[in-house]
Amino acid sequence: MAKRKTPSRKRRTFTAEFKAEVVELVRDGGQSVAQVARNLDLSETAVRGWLAKAQPTKESTISSDDDAELKRLRAENKRLRQERDILAKATAFFAKEST
């Protein structure tokens, strides 16, 4: 049996405004990429591509002060984890010694 080939859909073009509206629907509309793509008869790949190319929102940009604080907090978090691990090992060592 010969395999039937599904007729391909004609390639569509979309305006930059339409793409921006789709990106906004995903970011602010509380809908997933799949839901938006299904509702607008688009491919998920196209919507994901538009999301990747879109400019970040103003809320997602981090100021240099926030970036510096984030680096400081990550370093402190790393140090505290190391201290916790050392104390856990010391506790296990002394618990073993006392039995």
N, C-alpha and C positions, 0 to 999 in steps of 0.2 A: 504494500500500500504506500502510496505517495503521501508524504506529509503535507498538510495544508499550511500554507504560509498566511499568517494573519496580516491583513493589509496594514501597513504602517501609517501612522497619523502624520499629517502634514506638519512640518516644523512651524511652530508658532513663535512669534516675537512679542516681547512685552516691554512696555515703557519703564523707564527708571522709576517713575512715580508709583506704578503698580507694584514693582518689586519692593520698593520702600514700604508700601502699605502691607504687603505680605510679611515682610520682616517684622514690622510693628505688631501685626496680629500674633506672631509667634512669641515675640518678646513680652508684650504688654497684655495680650489678649487672654493669657492663661490657657492657650491651646497648644497641643503638641504639634510638631512638624507634620506628623502623619495626618492629624485631624485637619489642619489647614490645607494640606495638599489634597486630601480627599474632598473637602468641601468646595475647593476652587478648581477641581479637575486638573491638578498639576502633579508632576512627579515629585516624590520626596527628594530625589537627587537635586532637582532644580532649586527647590526651596532651601535645602541645606547649603547649596552653593551660594545662593543670594545672601544667606545668613553669614557665611564665612567672609564674603566680600563687603558686607555692610560695615559702615563706620561704627565704632563702639558708642554706646550711649553715654551721655555726660555723667550719669550716675556711676558708670563702671570705670571711669578714669580715676586714677589714684594720684593725689597730689604728692609732691616730693616729701613733704612733712609726714604724710601718712605712710609713704613708702619707707622712709627712714625708721619710723616707729615699728612698722611691720618687720623689718629686718632685725631690729633690736629685740622684739618679742620672740621671733623665731630662734634667735641665738640663745635667749634666756630659756626658752622652752627646751631646747636641746640640752643645755647645761643641767636643767632640773631633772630631765629624764635620766641623764647619766648619773646624777647624784642618787636618784631613786633606785636605779639598778645596783649601784654600789651598796647602798644600805640594805637592799633585799638580799644580796649575796652575803653580806656580813651577818645579817640576822640568821640566815640559814646555816652559816658556819658555826656561830655561837650556839645555836639550838642543837646542832649535831654534837658539839663538844660537851654540852651539859647533860646529855643522856647517856 
